[in-house]
Amino acid sequence: MKNINKFLSDKSLIILTIFLFLQPLIDMLTAVSLRIFNNSFIVGLGIRFIFMIYIIYYNLFLTKNKSKYINIYLLGIFIYVLLFGINILYDKGFSALSYELKSTIKSFYFPVILVGLINIFKDNKNIDIKILSKLFIIYCLGVLIPNLLGIGFISYEVTKSGSIGFFYTANEIGAIISILMVPYFINLYSNKKYLYLIISSLIVLYLLTSIGTKGPLILFIIMIIYLFIKYLKSLLKSKKYKVFSMMSISIIVFLSLFIVLLPRTNFYKNIVVHLEFLKVDSIDDIFKSEKVFDHFIFSERLSFWNKTNKIYMKSNIFDKLLGIGYISNYSTDNASMKMVEMDFVDIFYRHGIIGFVIYMGSLLLIIYRLFTFRKKKFDNKEIYVISIAFSIVLALITGHVLVAPAVSIFVALIINLFYNQIIGDE
């Protein structure tokens, strides 16, 4: 056992790296398994679950920097899940327990990994942020190659257009690309690899418009505008006025081409289909009706929020404290498992006041420490800040970020890279 523990401790960084590079493969095999064979890819679920157990075991027994606060927090999650399970048994019976606990583990995967990685990063000082750029390229190829060959899976089952390569859902792959593109593009910019940056921008623009979702494309545009303004400011500062003029003209030409080509993209087609479905004749009509506004901007998430809130308000005190779970109206009506798809909202209703406080406590505390710690200078701050900001925006608006292990792994990784660089030696 000592030899096993020594191996698991000494090779923690290698284990983490292998696990990270397995993620795109797991996601693609999961998509193939679900889309073609109608079965879950159990091996992928097993690998992620085993890694979570490894993270917990590492913190309890293997780390050189044992922290009673981390151990107490992990124990708190375990006690909460136990109480949640007991409440589900009482409310919904044994037949609902498996689905509820599976959904709970998926949701709480993020805080366990977020807190659990702290000590792995403290024990290993040579973690390279470039790993994020490599993962970004792999995910992009997983969408690009199948789409170019015309064999990618469709983004939507009905009405809307889109292709997501060999991945399962548009929201999840869109979120992963959105979060990982920040370190990739800022690294290219910092190293003055402008040609690669332009080519990569065009490829990612094609990918996001072919996927057909709104959120990731908007965040991509914000990212590019940010880098372009930063570049123009550097030109003015160094008094390179001719280059500044050429770049300004180039961006005008690019925007003109983008506007001309936009109607041919899945992104534009989906907006047209959506507006036609809602019988919207002008942009003003979107803001005249609360129902139309919710449907077009939030894809009815506000409506689902309202329905879930009514179920929550009618629930007993234990459900309010521990959560209503993932199966509404169980045994009294047709089982409804529709989530609001706004992560923070879903966590509150599905896991109640206690679960929400436990879940959000670690995230808020770590982010607070990150942005109030003044003892150490650090590099690449903008990479981390923008990546974290994008993660939070997507979690708020489109969901499938914090409660989806395929995505939340990278949010936890980026936060820990930031945390380790600032507070790692404390």
N, C-alpha and C positions, 0 to 999 in steps of 0.2 A: 504493500500500500504506500510505503514511503517513496518507492521509486516512481509509482504512478503520480503521486502528489508532486514530486519534484519535476517530473516531465510536464504536468499540467501547469505548474508555476513557471518554469523556465521558458516554455514554449507559448506563453499566453499571447504574445504579439503575433506569432506565426498562426496560431489558432484563429485569432481575430481576423487576420488578413485573409486566410483561406475562406473563412465564413463570409466575409464581405464579398469576395470575388465569386462565391457560390450563389449570391443573391440573384443576379440576372438569369443565371441558369435555372435556378429554382422557379423564378417567376415565369420563364418561358415554358418549362416543363409542366407547370401548373396550368398555364393557359391551354397547352395542347391537350392535357388530360381532361380538362373541363369542357373545352370546346368540341373536341373530336370524340372522346370516349365517355363524356358525361360523368366522370369520376374525379374526386379530389386527388391531388398528388400527395399521398400520405407521406412519402419520403421527405418532401419539402417541409411539410408541417412538422415532421419528426426532427429534422435538422434544426429548425428554428427553436423548437421546444427544448431540445438537448442543449443548445447553446445558452438558452435562458437558465437552465439548471446549472450549467457550467459557470455562468456569471455569478449566480447565487453562491455556489460552492466555493468559487474563488475568493469571494469577499468574506465568507465565513471562516475558511480554513487555510487559504494559500497566500493571500496578499502579505506583503511586507509592511503595509501601511494600514493595519486593522483600524477600523473606525466604528466606534460603538453607535454613532448616529446613523451610519448607513445600515448597520445590522438591525438597529431598532426600527428603521424605516421599512426594511424588507420584511421584518417580523410583523409590522403593522399591516402591510399589504396582505400577508398570509392570514392574519386574524380577520381582516375585513372580508376576504374572499370566503373564508369559512363561515362567517356570520351571514354573508350574502347567500351562500348555498343553503344554509339552514332555513333562511326566510323563503327561498324559492321552493324548497321541499314543502313547507307549510302552506304556501299560497297556491302553488301550481302542481305539486306532486312530483313523484320520482321521474316520470316520463319526460318532464321538461328540464330536468337537472343537467343532463349531458349538453344540450344545446346552450343553455344559459352559462354554464361554466366554461365551455369552449369560447363563447363570445367574450366572456369576462377576461380570460387569459389573453385573447387577442388584443383587447383594449388596454389591459395593464402591462402588456409587453413593453410598451414605451417607458413608463417610469422605472421598471425593473432594469432595463438596459441602460437608461439614462444615468441612474445612480450607480449601477453595478460597474459601468466602464470607468468610473472615476479612479478607482484603485489600479486597474489594469494600465491606465495611462500614467499614473504616478510611478508605477513600477517599471515602465518602459519609456525612456525619454526620447527615443529615436523614431517617433511616429511621423511619417511624411504626409503633408497635406496633399501632395500630388496624387495620392491614391484616389482622391475624389475625382480628379480629372480623368483618370484611367477608367474608373467606373462609369463616368458620364459618357465616354466614348463607346464603351461596351453596350450601354443601354440604347444609345442613339443608333448604333449599328443593328441592334435587335429590332428596331422599328424601320430603319431606312431600307435595309436589304430586302426583307419580305415585301415591303410596300412597292419598291422598284420592280420586283419580280411579279407583283400582282397576286401574291399568296398570303398577304397579311390578313389577320382577323379584322372583322368590321367593328367599329367603335360602338355602334348602336344597332339594336335588333330591329327597330322599326323607324321608318320615316327619315331620320337624319342620316347624313353621310359621314364617312370617316373610316380610317384604317389605322390600327394600332400595332402593326407588325405581329410578332409572336408573343404579345402580352394579352392579359385578360380583360382589364378595364381601362377605359380612357382616362378616368380621374386619377387612378394610381400611377400609371406610367407618365401622365402629364405632370403630376406632382413631383415624381422622382427626377424627371428631366429639369423641371423648374428649379428645384433645390440644388441639384448638382451642377447646373450650368453656371452658377455664380462663380465658384472657384475656378472653373475651367476658363471662362472668358476673362476674368480679372487677372489670372496668371498669364494668359496670352498678352494682355494689354501691358502688364508690368514688365514683361520680358521683351516688349516692343515687337512682337510677332504679329504685325498688323495684317499681313496678307493671310496668315492662318486664321486670324480673327474674323476677317471679312468672309472668307470661304466657309468657316464654321457657322457664322451668323446666317448665311444663306441656307445652309443645310438644315440648321435648327428651325429656321423660319418655315422651310418646306415641311419639316416633320410636324411642327405644331399646327400648321394650317391643315395638314392632311389628317391629323388626329381629330380635329374639329371642335375641341373644347375652348371655351372663352378664357378662363382664368390663366392658364399657363402662357397663352399667347400674349395677353396683356402684361404679365410679369416680364416676359422676354422683351417686349417693346420698351418697358421701363428700364430694364437692364442695359439695353443698347443705347437708349437716349442718355442714360447716366454716363456711360463710357464715352460717348461722343462729346457731350458737354465738357467732360473732364479733359478730353484731348484738345478741344478747341481752346479751352482756358490755358492749357500748357503752351499752345502755339502763340497765343496773344502775349503770354508772360515772357516768352523767348523772342517776341517780336518777329515771328515768321508769318508776315501778313499775306504773302503770296500763297503759301501752303494753306493758310486759313481760308482764303478765297476759293482755292481749288476744292478744298474739303466741303465748304458750304455749298458750292455748285454741285458737287458729287452727291451730297445728301438730298438735294432738291430733285436731281435726276432719279435717284433711287426711290424716293417717295412717290414720284410720278409713275414710275414703272410698277411699284407695289400697288398703287391705287388702280392702275389699269388691269393688273393680273389678279387682284383680290377677288373679283366676281367668279373666277374659275376655281377657287379653292373650296374645300369642304367646309372650312370655317364660315365663309360667306354664305354658301348654300344652306347651311344649317340655320343661320340667322334668318334668311329669307323664308325657309320652311316654318320656322318658329313664329315669325311675324304673320305669315299667311294663316297659320293655325289659329292664332289669337285674333285674326281679322283686324290687324293694325294697319291703318293707311298712312299714318305719319308718326314721327318720333314723339310728338306731343301726346298721342293716344296712350303711350306706355305709362305716362305719369298721371293720366286722368283716372285710371282705375287701379285700385289697390290689388285686385285679383290679377290683372294683366301685368302690373309691375312685378308682383311676386313670381308669376309664372315665367316671365321673360328674364328678369335679372337673377332671381334666386332658384329657378326651376321648382317652384312650389315649396321650397324649404320653409318659408314662413308659415304656410298653411299646415305643413306637417308639424312644425313647432307648436302651433296653436292646438292641434289635435292631441299631441303628446302631453302638453301642459294640462289639458282638461283631464286626461287619464291620471296624471300625477296628482292633481289637486283632489281627485276623488279617492285616492289611495289612502291606506291606513298609515299610522305614524311610523311603523317599521319600514314600509315601502318608501316613505318620504326620507327616512334616514339612510336606508341601505340601497334604495333604488327600485324601480318597477321592473327592471330586467329587460330582456330583449324580445319576449313574446307577450304582447298585449292581449287582454281579453281571453287569456288561456282558459279553456274548458267552459267558458260562458258564451263565446261567440266564435266566429271564424278567426283563427289565430292570425294576428297581424304582426309582422316583424319589420315594418317599414321604419327606418331610421330617419331622423331629421336631416342627417348628412351635413351637420355643422358640429365639428368634433367636440367643442367645449359644451355645447348644448346637450349633445347626446350623452356625454359623460355624466352631466348633472342629473338628467332624468333617469338614465339607466342604472346609475349607481348611487343616486341620492346625495344628501348633504355630506355624509361621512366619506363616501367613496370619492366625491368631487374634491373635498378638502385634502384627502390623502394623495389623490392623483395630481392635483395642481400644485400641492405644497412644494414638492421637490423641484418642479419646473420653475416656479416663481422665485424660489429661494436661490437657485443656481443662477438664473438670469439677473436677479438683483445683485448678487455678489459679482457677477461679471462686469456689470456696468457701474459699480461703485468702488471697485478695487483700484487703488491708485499707486500701489507700491512698485509696480513693475512696468517697464515699457514693453511693447509687443508689436510684432509684425502682422501684416495681413488683416488688420482689424476690420476693414471694410468687407472682406470676403465673409467673415463670420457674421457680422451685423446684418448684411443684406440677405444671406442665406437663412438666418434665423427669422428675419422679418418676413421673407417670402413664405417660410414654413407656417408661421402664425397666420398670415393672411389667407393662405390656402386652407388651413384648418378651420378658420372662421367662416369662409365663404363656400368652399366646395366639399369640405370634409375629406375622408379617406387619407388623412395624413397621420395624425397621432394614434388613431384607433386601427390603423392598417400596418401590421408588422413590416410588410414589404417596403413601406415608406418611412415609418417611424424609426427604423434602424438608422437611417441616414441623418435624420434630425438629431437623434441622440449622439451620433458620431460627431457631427459638426459642433454641437454644443460642447462636447467633451474635448474636442481639439482646441477650441477656444478657451475652455476652462483650464486645461492642462498648460496652455501657453501662459496664461495670466497667473493662475493660483497653484499650478502644479508643484512648486517647490515649497509651498507653505506647510 
